[in-house]
Amino acid sequence: MYQQHGPGALLGMRTNGDAAQAVVSLRCGEDVHGAIDMPVALCLRLLRQAAGIHRAGLKSYGLLITEPGTAGYPFAASDVVFLDSRKNRRNDPGHRAAFRAQGSYFRQFDDAGFVADSAELLAVCRAIEDSGREIVAPFHSHRRQPANFSLIDYRLHNPAFAWHLIISLRDPHRPVLQPFGVHKDPSDFGISDQDACQGSELAYQGPEVKPLALVAHGSRRALCRLTATLYPKNAPDGADGMTRPPESSHQGLPTAHGPVPAWAPANGDIHGNQCDDVLRLSGLHGYR
């Protein structure tokens, strides 16, 4: 049985011998509507690899995966595949005009957004299926924006997946991992060069998007390393427009994998042939 750890625990850290778990996302408590479960090692890998890509001036994006039958599936991930950011097709002639039609932000920053290379995406999806694992969610980084789920993120989220992970690197010294539950109709997808939008990088306000807690589990040492990376003591509050979550020994963890968002099928079977589902919506897209 996990026990809450000490008066200085981060967001209700619980321990069982050397094993520990804690909420490490910025959004927590009554603000969230369920939880995603991930190993500490996976969280650290996401942060480390995304930070390296960010330093190269590029955006990270890819797929979170796990084995069928994992507890909490599909609201759990055990591994990740980063797609090659150097193959970002965002500025190809067929996509650039559609991005620019989303507002001044996307005209100012030609690295605001990504479109995965379709050949690479197909190869990755086939390799995942051949390994016996399944895709549970896409992820992407925000280079300048906070860890919100924007209007354009919503419009281009693949409805085959019930959640999406955002990695905000607006302040590289205080990264943020924030998952969101997303419910949308399969027909509600895409952007066009005929759009005349403004503020598409701002947070989507509709009820279809709900913040989820991210519960990380692993050794106490690794969990302390992760929380020190996400909430460094020497990083001033407000450096990225947000403050460090309160240290609280009375705030418990949300139930991992639950309550499951109301739109999730009871058996967790949210997508059939994954290669078809991922590719039929013009590949993997995302913005900012």
C-alpha angles and dihedrals in degrees: 000000000000115000129202110258122232134297094287097051118136112245095333101316110200126202139195108185105303092343118094142169134193142164106262101173121101093235112069145140119032090350094074133072104206138332144262119218120216136161116252090237090059092049091051092048091051091051095044096048095041090050091053092050090047091053088054088058095252138117123245122225138155148111135304114215143182143171119276110257094033111149109268095014124203091020093065135069131198103176142017139216116207113206117220107273090198087068094058106144095195093116097043111122092253093057110027096077092051090054093048089053090063095075146285093298091063092046091050096048116043090187091059100112142012141228115195119231105258096217092051092046092051092050092049093048092050092048091051092050091046089054091057093244128117137222112247103174146351123239137193139173131244112220098190107005129080123254096281130127104241134208091257091045087057095046092052100037111118105243090212087081127066097208144026132203122223122199110196116202097170085122104030090196091058108036121183130214111198127167123200131198110228128194119184140147115259089237091057099085140115148031130244140207085237092066118108099197133157128192095018089148092064123098117284108243102195126111091247091080122061129172117244129201119246111222114195122196133189140092118342090241093053092044091052089051091052095048090047088054094049097039108026112188092222094054110098117238111255095030088128097025092269137088132231113269113255119270104236135169094190099052107093128209119266112247107275111246091007157153080017111223110266093243095058115104112247093239093050091237098138099151134027118195099019098196090056093045094049096044101039090071095063094272129288113327133177141150148230 
